[in-house]
């Protein structure tokens, strides 16, 4: 029988803590951001309005921030859309990931107290917000699977997966939603094969990932917060079961390797294991789906550039980088100063947050000529910061580039595409891409 103490403890864990956490990390910041946006604070506007803006509209906001200088003090943090500053901060050892400890101890203690016990992509021990030796240890264990060379070995298999999905698309009659039928399915299939996730689980993984995507956002409403929390709990439990299965039936996939890493290799605790494996799996498709949908839209809207790529397929790699530059899947990231320092001639005090707008750095006219033009032949397209920079540079960049190249080329070789009304962007703020992209497809004759 459940005792009163257990009952109270359950209510505190399941009801009170989430409410406190939501209030402190979303409700209050959201109110402050909305007020800031109403008063014209540019960073607040970026956070509040970004999700409703197209890449063309958001570029206007970047220009306004740029006009105020390379590092702008906003009400909430410093913000930069300057390529050199964004790169410098991301590469600096004087900045760290995650939020600084709050200098108001009561709030800080309350945030700590209300922390989730389970997985969260932007709470330790997630690699994204871990620095120092632990970060090196996590990264080393998984990185060899994602080197450029290892990824080239996956190209043929990716082509075969893409061809299978395109066969299914060709068999469809009438309009299709390209996100559900292609852009999501390709990356989830590829990362699942690398990680040993069976085919029967992929739809489930996609569903959980979709619900958890807003976990990177600030200022989400209560209902979204509960959906995210529920999806993260479910994902946590699913990972545990999947690990049990792989412990009993190991394969030659990355998850099996991680589970059997020895102490010499830097064995991970169960919690670290889930955080690392969960991040690689989720990051492996949540962003690449956006790359594919954003790039399809751009190429359909620039038919002369698409015709050039069909005539000379050697340009596809660069086209992927230009799509990443022009409409990146990750809008921004943040760092906090680990000590008093100076950036772009300005003093930045220890603990100060800096918002680094990757999408804004990609439009810096000091680096990119005519930055607001989409140009698949742009010589330095690859200088974009869409994969971040420094120690946390995207581990999956080579894989994402390869999937983008294979996925887009195969798609446009097979079909002529007419985009139909009804396209909608995802409701997330940091992850940017399409939720639906309705289209009519006509098979090409060659
Ligand atoms: C177009 C697709 C992708 C984009 C735009 C992208 C973007 C990013 C960005 C911006 C970061 C760093 C965030 C920061 O500095 O705060 C990052 C980190 C990461 N990405 Fe990706 N990513 C993509 C695909 C992938 C794929 C396919 C994988 C699969 C392995 C992956 C795995 C990771 C991991 C594990 C990290 C954490 C690295 C660390 O903290 O050391 N990403 N990604």
Boltz pocket constraint, residues with backbone or C-beta under 6 A from the ligand:
constraints:
  - pocket:
      binder: B
      contacts: [[A, 127], [A, 128], [A, 129], [A, 130], [A, 139], [A, 146], [A, 276], [A, 279], [A, 280], [A, 283], [A, 284], [A, 285], [A, 287], [A, 288], [A, 291], [A, 328], [A, 329], [A, 330], [A, 333], [A, 334], [A, 385], [A, 386], [A, 387], [A, 388], [A, 389], [A, 391], [A, 392], [A, 393], [A, 394], [A, 395], [A, 396], [A, 397], [A, 399], [A, 400]]
      max_distance: 6.0
